[in-house]
Amino acid sequence: MERVEQQHASHDTSVEAQDQTLRAEVLAAAVLRGQFTLRSGKISSYYVDKYRFQVRPQLLRRVAARLADLVPAQTQVLAGVELGAVPLVTAVSLHTGLPFVIVRKGAKEYGTANLIEGGDIAGRAVTLVEDVCTTGGAALAAAEKIARAGGRLLRIVTVIDRGEGGIDRERAAGYDAVALFTLSPEDLA
């Protein structure tokens, strides 16, 4: 566990230092001010609207390339949670050439009724691609579904960590979790 924590620290420092321009563009596009209710039910004075950077092809392409740098070499399949992470996981898949699956929040009551769409992940090494992390709840729920489907989760890669303990919660649950960018008080000033 100590080696993994050191690995996280080097990822956090080197990744954020390598591309401050991308960071500034993503945050300028995605961080909205006002009063918002988060997925967790918490009220916040800002909201990170992932769609605002995901719908811009040039920005999404650059984010995907940076996320691809965080995907472990042993990864056989990428995964993204419906709906928010689907554009991201698709872009990372196109960048890396790795296939991907979509993790449903709940099974449909018709058709295949799958929780994992796009293929069988049993026995395969998976990297979960996430958009924004606040509490880590969505990623942890997806990780559980990946495990139930027989996948072996190598890492959770997130674009924006809100800095509210979600990444730490994912790590405390035993997962290797990294974020491309972590919000700081200066970002919100």
C-alpha positions, -999 to +999 in steps of 0.1 A: +000+000+000+029+024+007+043+020-028+008+028-043+006+059-022+040+071-034+028+063-069-003+085-064+018+114-051+041+113-082+010+110-105-007+140-089+024+162-090+037+153-125+003+151-143-009+185-130+024+202-136+027+189-172-003+206-186-016+237-167-030+250-199-053+220-203-063+223-166-072+259-170-093+253-201-111+223-185-119+242-153-129+274-172-153+253-193-167+232-165-168+251-132-201+270-127-210+293-099-243+294-081-262+271-058-263+235-068-275+202-053-248+175-059-254+138-065-246+133-028-274+156-018-249+182-006-255+219-015-225+235-032-217+271-043-201+256-075-208+228-099-185+209-122-205+204-154-186+177-172-206+181-203-191+215-208-157+201-216-169+168-231-189+183-259-159+203-272-140+179-296-106+196-293-108+198-255-122+162-252-094+149-274-067+165-252-083+153-220-086+117-234-049+118-244-039+128-208-063+102-193-047+076-216-014+083-199-029+072-166-043+039-180-021+010-167-004-010-195-020-042-183-055-029-190-075-050-213-109-032-212-119+004-203-152+010-184-173+041-180-205+048-160-236+058-180-243+086-190-217+111-179-185+091-185-196+075-218-181+104-240-149+102-220-144+064-221-152+065-258-126+091-264-100+073-243-109+040-262-103+057-295-070+071-283-057+038-269-073+013-291-087-005-261-123-018-261-147-004-235-179-013-217-206+008-202-215+003-165-252+009-160-265+025-129-293-001-129-303-029-151-331-023-176-362-044-172-362-055-208-337-067-234-305-082-219-310-066-185-272-063-182-254-041-157-223-041-179-230-034-216-207-040-245-190-073-236-179-099-211-153-086-187-149-118-166-112-124-159-102-092-177-081-063-164-103-031-163-096+006-159-126+027-149-128+062-165-147+087-144-156+124-151-159+141-117-153+127-082-169+143-051-176+114-027-164+086-048-198+070-046-205+065-083-170+050-089-173+027-059-207+015-071-193+009-106-163-009-091-187-033-073-206-040-105-173-047-124-162-071-096-196-089-097-192-093-135-158-109-129-136-080-140-104-071-121-103-033-116-067-020-120-074+017-115-100+044-114-089+074-135-109+106-130-107+139-149-116+163-120-114+155-083-134+181-064-110+177-035-137+166-011-123+132-001-137+110-029-104+099-043-092+091-008-124+071-002-118+051-033-082+044-022-094+035+013-117+009-003-086-007-018-086+008-053-058+025-071-074+059-079-059+089-096-072+122-109-060+143-138-068+175-119-078+183-083-097+215-075-081+238-051-094+268-031-076+290-056-096+275-085-128+286-068-118+321-056 
